[in-house]
Amino acid sequence: MGSRDEREPGAAGAGARGPDRRRVLGVAAGLAGAWPAGAGRAVAQVRGGRTAGRAAPAGGGLDVPAENSLPGDPGWRVVRPGAPHAVEGFASRSSVAPGEPFDLYVSTQSASYTVSAYRMGWYAGARARLVWRSALLPGARQTAAVVDGPTRMVRADWRPSTGVDTTGWPEGCYLLRLDTADGRAQRFVPLTVRSRTTAGRLVVVNSVATWQAYNRWGGADLYRGGTGKKDSRSLAVSFDRPYAARNGAGQFSFFEAPLVALAERLGLPLAYATGVDVAREPGLLLGATGIVSLGHDEYWSPQQRRHVMRARDRGSNLAVLGANCCYRRVRFEPSSLGPDRTVVCFKEDYEADPGYRAGLPPTNDFRRAPLPQPESELHGMMYDGYPVDAPYVVAAPSHWLLTGTGARHGDAFAHLVGVEYDRVHPDFPAPGPIEVIARSPVVCKGRRATAESAYLTLPSGAGVFTAGTMRWVEALDAAGGGGKGDHGMDGRTGAFARTVTENLLRAFSRGPAGLAHRPV
């Protein structure tokens, strides 16, 4: 995945760097064919191909051990990103149901290219499996980014390049890799094949709204726009454009992929969805053993929050493996490509939002007026600031989550706290009994504070764990002596984070953790 820093590269188009709010923030068996994309439009067609099949579990759903027993492909990474705009693309859907088709929009300077679909997982350490590959497709350079005046929203008004049929693709997280035929450029397009059911499973939720909030493809995101200043930022962002960061993979590659690899290595019963899916489908999470929010999950709609809380209050565990979770309130709106393709967030300018004027909830911070709903109501913690870089200091070494770590009171794990952090706040109570597992001294813009990790339980029996640091998922890959790419996190820090996460996922996959593990 390359070096993992906490900066989000910006771009006037894909590939160029620009300013960002957080400067330090850093097929299975079956035929996958093609279908005409875009009514009445002439487009290339993808030829299907067969790969090794997988066993279907009893009762349906993804059989994680069987899937990960299939051969992986260590050559899935982008090693030749090429020049800016050499090849880039996006999908017409953030997620699809198994077998559901989607359009792929590609712009390239090459005469032809291929598409390879890699499912992300463990696969004996390869981390991805080639599920499908297209035939050679004709390339075309598409139009420049379009900026919508009132909201300064950037989108790619492109023609569809090809249609893709996902028949036979297992549920999970995918990176589609675009390769120019001349071998000079590669780029990713992320996609989730969502699970049809989550009952009896841990649900990994991709934070696609947050990916998009920080996506500077075309020169603007929800933080800064063309002038590089806040007053030029977009008030809405569109999924109808490529991702600028991480060779098109966006924040998935470092805030989410390490957890996917670990969870699939454990062979736990998993399900996959995006935050948009959770918002759209009220019953999607009902019956899930647990819900996993990943490293940076800042932007939520009211519907997503309501549906997660409903599942939690019926016994589904909640793991927040980051910080700054459920901090911004957004609204999803359609685009010409379909529903929920636009993320609206006016922030402090919410009174200028036509939706708010029409009676919809404000698109500002959840904790603020005129509709204060602090994030502690969801997971017991409050976001407290950035940037920080500090050791993670153990406060409750006998806690069941720390079993097998060998940690003692006061043990510190280098650089695990960063770049944003949470804490338990006395003015914003948790929804149940809470136990602080770590208390880490930090200095944030000259202010001394404490970052915390905590575990709480609810009357439903649900257990809730909040890591309280944005680096938790990244730490799962930390190894060796530590280095710039790992923010200095070394193998000791990585081993600690992995052991705690394994304890957490195993317990949360067995049902309401609060019935077996209550705060002391």
C-alpha positions in Angstrom: 0.0 0.0 0.0 3.0 2.3 -0.1 3.9 4.7 2.6 1.1 5.5 5.0 1.1 9.1 6.1 -1.9 11.1 7.3 -2.0 13.7 4.6 -4.7 13.6 2.0 -3.2 14.6 -1.3 -5.2 17.2 -3.1 -5.6 17.6 -6.9 -6.8 19.9 -9.6 -7.4 16.5 -11.3 -6.1 13.2 -10.2 -2.4 13.1 -9.3 -1.6 16.7 -8.4 -1.0 17.7 -4.7 -2.8 20.5 -3.0 -3.6 21.9 0.5 -5.7 20.0 2.9 -7.3 20.8 6.3 -5.1 18.2 8.0 -1.7 18.9 6.7 -0.3 16.3 9.1 -3.2 13.9 8.6 -1.7 12.6 7.0 -14.4 -14.9 -9.3 -15.5 -16.8 -7.6 -16.9 -19.3 -10.1 -19.1 -17.7 -12.7 -19.0 -15.6 -15.7 -18.5 -11.9 -15.3 -19.7 -10.4 -18.5 -20.7 -7.0 -19.9 -23.9 -5.2 -20.7 -24.6 -1.9 -22.5 -23.9 1.1 -20.2 -26.0 4.1 -20.6 -29.2 3.8 -22.6 -28.7 4.5 -26.3 -25.0 5.0 -26.0 -22.3 3.0 -27.8 -19.8 1.7 -25.2 -17.2 -1.0 -25.0 -18.3 -4.3 -23.6 -16.3 -6.3 -21.1 -15.7 -10.0 -21.8 -16.2 -12.3 -18.9 -13.6 -14.6 -17.5 -13.6 -17.5 -15.0 -11.5 -18.0 -12.0 -11.4 -20.4 -9.1 -14.7 -20.8 -7.3 -15.5 -20.7 -3.6 -17.6 -22.7 -1.3 -21.0 -21.3 -0.3 -21.7 -21.4 3.5 -24.7 -23.1 4.9 -27.5 -20.5 5.2 -26.0 -18.2 2.6 -23.7 -15.3 2.9 -19.9 -15.0 2.7 -17.8 -18.0 3.8 -14.7 -16.1 4.9 -12.4 -19.1 5.5 -13.3 -20.7 2.2 -12.8 -17.5 0.3 -9.5 -16.8 1.9 -8.3 -20.3 1.1 -8.3 -19.4 -2.6 -5.0 -18.2 -4.2 -4.2 -14.5 -3.7 -2.4 -12.2 -6.1 0.4 -10.2 -4.6 0.7 -8.2 -7.8 -2.5 -6.2 -7.1 -0.9 -2.9 -6.1 -0.4 0.1 -8.2 3.3 0.4 -9.0 3.2 2.7 -12.0 0.7 5.5 -11.3 1.9 7.4 -14.3 1.3 11.1 -15.1 -1.7 13.0 -13.8 -4.8 12.1 -15.8 -3.0 9.2 -17.6 -5.8 7.0 -16.5 -8.5 7.5 -13.9 -12.1 6.5 -13.3 -15.1 6.0 -11.0 -18.0 3.6 -10.6 -21.7 4.6 -11.0 -22.3 3.0 -7.6 -20.4 3.1 -4.3 -21.7 -0.4 -3.6 -23.6 -3.0 -5.5 -25.5 -6.2 -4.4 -23.9 -9.5 -5.6 -24.6 -9.8 -9.3 -25.8 -6.2 -9.7 -24.2 -4.5 -12.7 -22.7 -1.0 -12.7 -21.2 1.5 -15.1 -17.5 2.3 -15.1 -16.4 5.8 -16.2 -12.8 6.0 -17.4 -10.7 8.8 -18.8 -7.3 7.9 -20.2 -4.6 9.3 -22.6 -4.0 5.7 -23.7 -5.6 4.1 -26.8 -6.7 1.1 -24.7 -6.7 -0.2 -21.1 -7.9 -3.2 -19.0 -9.9 -3.4 -15.8 -8.9 -5.9 -13.1 -11.2 -6.5 -10.1 -9.4 -7.4 -6.9 -11.2 -8.5 -3.8 -9.4 -7.3 -0.6 -8.9 -9.8 2.2 -6.1 -11.9 3.7 -5.3 -14.7 1.2 -2.2 -16.0 3.1 -0.8 -12.5 3.2 -1.3 -11.5 -0.4 -4.1 -9.3 0.7 -6.1 -9.5 -2.5 -7.5 -12.0 -5.0 -8.1 -11.4 -8.7 -11.8 -12.0 -9.2 -12.2 -10.8 -12.8 -10.3 -9.1 -15.6 -11.7 -7.4 -18.7 -10.6 -7.8 -22.3 -8.7 -4.9 -23.8 -11.0 -1.8 -23.9 -10.7 1.2 -26.1 -9.6 4.3 -24.2 -10.7 7.9 -24.6 -9.9 11.2 -22.8 -12.9 12.6 -21.2 -13.8 16.2 -20.3 -12.3 18.3 -17.5 -14.0 18.7 -14.1 -17.2 20.6 -13.9 -17.9 22.9 -10.9 -21.5 23.6 -9.9 -21.8 27.3 -9.0 -24.0 27.5 -5.9 -22.2 24.8 -3.9 -18.9 24.7 -5.8 -19.3 21.0 -6.1 -16.9 19.3 -8.4 -18.0 16.4 -10.6 -16.9 14.6 -13.8 -19.6 14.9 -16.4 -18.3 11.9 -18.3 -19.8 9.3 -20.7 -19.9 5.7 -19.4 -17.0 3.7 -20.7 -18.2 0.2 -20.0 -20.6 -1.8 -18.0 -19.6 -4.5 -15.6 -21.6 -7.5 -14.4 -20.7 -8.7 -10.9 -22.3 -12.1 -11.1 -20.1 -14.5 -9.2 -18.3 -11.8 -7.2 -18.1 -12.5 -3.5 -19.3 -9.9 -1.0 -16.5 -7.6 0.2 -14.3 -4.6 -0.5 -12.8 -4.3 -4.0 -10.2 -2.2 -5.8 -10.7 -2.2 -9.5 -7.3 -1.5 -11.1 -7.2 0.4 -14.4 -4.0 -0.5 -16.5 -3.1 1.3 -19.7 -2.1 -1.1 -22.5 1.3 0.6 -22.8 2.1 -0.3 -19.2 2.8 3.3 -18.2 -0.1 4.1 -15.9 -2.4 2.4 -13.3 -5.2 3.7 -11.1 -7.7 2.3 -8.6 -11.5 2.6 -8.4 -13.0 1.4 -5.1 -16.2 -0.6 -4.9 -18.1 -2.5 -2.2 -20.1 -5.6 -3.0 -22.5 -5.3 -0.1 -23.9 -8.3 1.8 -27.5 -9.2 1.3 -27.8 -10.1 5.0 -25.9 -9.2 8.1 -27.7 -11.5 10.6 -25.2 -13.3 12.8 -22.2 -11.4 11.3 -19.8 -8.6 12.1 -20.5 -5.8 9.6 -17.6 -3.9 8.2 -18.8 -0.4 7.2 -16.9 1.5 4.6 -16.8 5.2 5.4 -17.5 6.4 1.8 -19.0 9.8 2.8 -15.7 10.6 4.6 -13.6 9.4 1.7 -15.6 11.9 -0.5 -15.4 14.7 2.0 -11.6 14.7 1.7 -11.5 14.0 -2.0 -9.8 16.9 -3.8 -10.1 15.6 -7.3 -10.9 18.6 -9.5 -9.5 21.0 -6.9 -12.1 21.1 -4.1 -13.4 19.2 -1.1 -15.4 20.0 2.0 -12.3 21.9 3.4 -10.7 24.0 0.7 -11.3 24.9 -2.9 -9.5 26.6 -5.8 -8.0 29.4 -3.7 -6.7 27.0 -1.1 -8.8 28.7 1.5 -11.8 27.7 3.5 -14.1 30.2 1.9 -13.6 28.5 -1.5 -14.5 25.0 -0.2 -17.3 22.9 -1.6 -20.6 22.8 0.3 -21.4 19.5 -1.4 -19.2 16.8 -2.9 -20.0 14.3 -5.6 -19.3 10.5 -6.0 -19.4 11.2 -9.7 -15.6 11.7 -9.9 -12.4 9.7 -9.3 -10.6 9.7 -5.9 -7.4 11.8 -6.0 -5.6 10.2 -3.0 -3.7 7.0 -2.9 -3.7 6.2 -6.6 -7.5 6.4 -6.6 -8.1 4.2 -3.6 -8.8 7.2 -1.3 -8.8 6.7 2.4 -9.7 3.0 2.1 -6.0 2.0 1.6 -4.8 3.0 5.0 -7.8 3.7 7.3 -9.7 0.5 6.3 -7.8 -2.2 4.4 -5.6 -3.3 7.3 -8.7 -4.1 9.3 -10.2 -6.0 6.4 -7.1 -8.2 6.1 -7.0 -8.9 9.9 -10.7 -9.8 10.2 -10.6 -12.1 7.2 -7.4 -13.8 8.5 -9.3 -14.6 11.7 -12.0 -16.3 9.6 -14.9 -14.6 11.4 -18.4 -14.4 9.9 -18.3 -11.0 8.2 -20.7 -8.8 6.2 -19.9 -5.7 4.2 -21.7 -2.4 3.6 -21.1 1.3 3.2 -22.4 4.1 5.3 -24.7 5.0 2.5 -26.2 1.5 2.5 -26.8 1.7 6.3 -28.5 5.0 5.9 -30.7 3.8 3.0 -31.8 0.5 4.5 -33.4 0.8 8.0 -33.2 -3.0 8.7 -29.8 -3.7 7.2 -28.0 -4.1 10.6 -30.8 -5.8 12.5 -29.5 -9.2 13.8 -25.8 -8.3 13.2 -23.5 -9.4 16.0 -21.5 -6.2 15.7 -20.9 -3.1 13.6 -17.3 -2.0 12.8 -16.6 1.7 12.1 -13.1 2.1 10.7 -10.2 4.5 11.1 -11.8 7.7 9.8 -15.6 7.8 9.9 -16.4 11.4 10.4 -19.4 12.1 8.1 -22.7 10.5 8.9 -26.3 11.1 7.8 -29.0 11.3 10.5 -30.4 8.1 9.1 -27.1 6.2 9.4 -26.7 7.3 13.0 -30.3 6.3 13.8 -30.0 2.9 12.2 -26.7 2.1 14.0 -28.1 3.2 17.3 -31.3 1.1 16.8 -29.2 -2.0 16.1 -26.9 -1.2 19.1 -30.0 -0.9 21.3 -31.1 -4.3 20.2 -27.8 -6.0 21.2 -25.5 -5.4 18.2 -22.0 -4.5 19.4 -20.3 -1.4 18.1 -16.5 -1.1 17.5 -15.2 2.4 16.6 -11.6 1.8 15.5 -10.7 5.4 15.1 -11.5 8.9 16.4 -13.7 11.7 15.2 -16.5 9.2 14.5 -20.0 10.5 13.6 -18.9 14.2 14.0 -20.4 15.8 11.0 -24.0 15.6 9.9 -24.6 15.3 6.2 -27.4 14.8 3.7 -27.3 12.5 0.7 -28.9 13.7 -2.5 -29.1 12.2 -6.0 -27.1 13.0 -9.1 -27.9 12.2 -12.7 -26.4 8.8 -12.1 -28.7 7.7 -9.3 -29.6 8.2 -5.6 -27.3 9.2 -2.8 -24.5 10.3 -5.1 -24.0 13.8 -3.5 -22.8 14.5 0.1 -24.1 17.9 1.4 -22.4 19.5 4.4 -22.6 23.3 4.8 -21.0 23.1 8.3 -21.1 26.6 10.0 -22.9 28.0 6.9 -25.9 25.6 7.4 -28.4 28.4 7.5 -27.7 29.0 3.8 -28.5 25.4 2.9 -31.7 25.3 0.9 -32.5 21.9 2.5 -32.3 23.4 6.0 -34.5 26.3 4.9 -37.0 23.7 3.7 -37.1 22.0 7.1 -34.4 19.3 6.8 -31.9 18.8 9.6 -28.9 21.2 9.6 -25.7 19.9 7.9 -23.3 21.0 10.6 -21.6 19.2 13.5 -23.9 16.8 15.3 -22.9 18.3 18.7 -23.9 21.9 17.8 -27.1 23.9 17.8 -29.7 24.1 16.4 -30.0 20.3 16.8 -27.3 19.1 19.3 -26.8 15.4 19.2 -23.3 14.8 20.6 -21.4 11.8 19.4 -21.1 10.5 23.0 -24.7 9.4 22.6 -23.6 6.9 20.1 -20.2 5.6 21.4 -19.5 7.3 24.7 -16.6 9.5 23.6 -16.2 13.1 22.3 -13.8 14.2 19.6 -11.3 16.6 21.2 -8.8 17.9 18.6 -5.9 17.6 16.2 -3.1 17.4 15.5 -1.4 15.2 18.1 1.4 12.6 18.0 1.8 10.7 21.3 2.3 7.3 22.9 -0.7 5.2 23.8 -0.6 4.7 27.6 -2.3 1.8 29.3 -4.6 2.5 32.2 -6.4 -0.8 32.7 -4.0 -3.7 32.0 -6.3 -6.3 33.4 -9.1 -5.4 31.0 -10.2 -8.4 29.0 -9.5 -6.6 25.7 -5.8 -6.5 26.7 -5.5 -10.2 27.3 -2.4 -11.6 25.7 -0.7 -8.2 25.2 1.5 -8.5 28.3 0.8 -4.8 28.9 1.3 -3.3 32.4 -0.1 -0.1 33.9 1.6 2.9 32.4 3.1 1.0 29.4 3.4 3.2 26.4 3.1 2.3 22.7 4.9 4.7 20.5 3.0 7.1 18.2 -0.3 5.2 18.4 -2.2 8.3 19.4 -2.7 10.6 16.4 -3.5 12.6 14.4 -7.0 13.2 15.9 -8.1 11.9 19.3 -11.2 11.4 21.5 -11.8 11.4 25.2 -14.5 10.8 27.8 -16.1 14.1 28.6 -17.9 14.8 31.9 -20.3 17.3 30.2 -21.4 14.7 27.6 -22.2 11.4 29.4 -22.1 8.0 27.8 -25.2 5.9 27.3 -24.0 3.3 29.8 -21.4 2.3 32.3 -17.9 3.1 30.8 -14.4 1.9 31.6 -11.3 3.8 30.4 -8.7 1.4 29.1 -6.0 4.0 28.1 -5.2 7.5 29.2 -2.6 9.1 27.0 -1.2 12.6 27.7 -1.2 14.8 24.5 -0.3 18.3 23.6 -2.7 19.8 21.0 -1.8 23.2 19.6 -0.1 24.1 22.9 -3.0 22.7 25.0 -2.4 19.8 27.4 -5.1 17.2 27.3 -5.7 13.4 27.5 -6.7 11.0 24.8 -8.6 8.0 25.9 -9.8 4.5 24.8 -12.9 3.2 26.5 -15.4 0.3 26.6 -19.0 0.6 27.7 -22.1 -1.5 27.8 -25.8 -0.9 27.2 -28.9 -2.4 28.7 -29.4 -4.3 25.5 -26.2 -6.2 26.3 -24.3 -4.5 23.5 -20.7 -3.7 24.1 -19.1 -0.6 22.6 -15.4 0.0 22.2 -13.9 3.3 21.0 -10.2 3.4 20.2 -10.0 7.2 20.5 -7.2 7.5 18.0 -7.2 7.8 14.3 -4.1 5.6 13.9 -5.6 2.4 15.3 -6.3 0.7 12.0 -3.0 1.9 10.5 -1.2 0.4 13.5 -2.4 -3.1 12.5 0.2 -3.0 9.8 3.0 -1.5 11.9 6.1 -3.6 11.9 9.9 -3.4 12.4 11.6 -0.5 14.0 9.0 2.1 13.0 9.5 4.7 10.3 8.1 7.7 8.5 5.6 5.6 6.7 4.2 4.3 9.9 4.4 7.6 11.8 7.1 6.0 13.9 4.9 3.1 15.1 7.1 0.1 15.5 6.5 -3.7 15.7 5.7 -3.6 19.4 3.0 -1.0 18.8 1.6 -3.1 15.9 1.6 -6.3 17.9 -0.3 -4.6 20.7 -2.9 -3.1 18.4 -3.4 -6.4 16.6 -3.9 -8.5 19.8 -6.4 -6.0 21.2 -8.3 -5.9 17.9 -8.3 -9.7 17.6 -9.8 -10.0 21.2 -12.4 -7.4 20.3 -13.5 -8.9 17.0 -13.7 -12.4 18.4 -15.8 -11.3 21.4 -18.0 -9.0 19.3 -18.7 -11.8 16.7 -20.2 -14.0 19.5 -23.1 -11.7 20.3 -23.8 -9.1 22.9 -20.4 -8.6 24.5 -21.9 -6.7 27.5 -23.5 -9.9 28.8 -20.1 -11.5 29.2 -17.9 -8.4 29.6 -19.2 -5.6 31.8 -17.1 -2.6 32.9 -15.8 -3.0 36.4 
